[in-house]
Structures are given as structure tokens and as C-alpha cells.
Amino acid sequence: MSATLDRIIEEVRQLPPDEQQQLREILDQQTMSKAQAERSKLSSAIRGKYADSLSGSDEFAARKAGEIALEDHRNTAAVVGRTDEG
């Protein structure tokens, strides 16, 4: 380790326990904030890359809507055909 790091570690060890705890909490908060920022950045990048693509459920819903529209069209045509015959 570097001399600076050794000095910092020694100074932290000399801190009273309550101040050591405060330092741990501050470092934990900074670590969590950095991790959250990295996750947010990654999430934004993924959303940006795939913003125009449909999810599996979106694709399924679109396909089903198309099938329903086709069935409705066929049923309407069948009903119209029957009334024309009558």
C-alpha cells in the first residue's frame, strides 16, 4: 500500500467508535449512490437502444389484435353474405 493510504488507515483506526461508524455510513451511502447511478445509466442506455422494439407481451397483444380484427372482418362478411342470399 502507499504511504498515504497507510496514514489514512491509521488515522481512521484512531477515531472514536462513533466517528468510525459515521465514516462507514458515509462511505456506504456513497457506494450505494454510485451503484444506483451506474444502474440508472445502464438502464437508460438499454431503453435507448431498444426504445423502438416491442416487448414479447407487446408483440403478442399486437398479433392478437390483428387476429381479432381478421375474425371480425370474416364474421361481418359472412353475415352480410347471408343477408344478401335471403
Stockholm file with secondary structure:
# STOCKHOLM 1.0

chainA/1-86         MSATLDRIIEEVRQLPPDEQQQLREILDQQTMSKAQAERSKLSSAIRGKYADSLSGSDEFAARKAGEIALEDHRNTAAVVGRTDEG
#=GR chainA/1-86 SS CCHHHHHHHHHHHHSCHHHHHHHHHHHHHHHHHHHHHHHHHHHHHHHHHTTTSCCHHHHHHHHHHHHHHHHHHHHHHHHHHHHHHC
#=GC SS_cons        CCHHHHHHHHHHHHSCHHHHHHHHHHHHHHHHHHHHHHHHHHHHHHHHHTTTSCCHHHHHHHHHHHHHHHHHHHHHHHHHHHHHHC
//
